């Protein structure tokens, strides 16, 4: 009696492996997520983001208070200190956007836990770019 795989149970079909899960929209990835092949192609994203989130800012912090110490690490695109849309008061955090990811990484390393305007700041990589009030309003109206 010959036992071949197809004769054992004709109702069972051979399953193909599942495709990898889809990546979440807007998620930032690290170099570990890349699983880059040995090809000479450039990666689709950089190892580090270019935007830093600066937390624990004083209510009196001005953009210049962040620009001056942070620009020593490289050219910057923007310093943004959002305010509460309804009250107009500072939110206590800000964004510093660099042109190069390497400059952002160096600034994060050196500026984390420094004192600015009497407050010890916390600097982390931003998960996404800062949104202006117009973008937030558009997002509210879409949902």
Buried (B, 14 or more C-beta within 10 A) or exposed (E): EEEEEEEEEEEEEEEEEEEEEEEEEEEBBEEEEEEEEEEEEEEEBBEBBBBBBBBBBBEEBBEEBBEEBBBEBBEBEEBBBBEEEEEEEBBBBBBBBBEBBBBBBBBBEBBBEBEBEEBEBBBEBBEEBBBEEEEEEEEEEEE
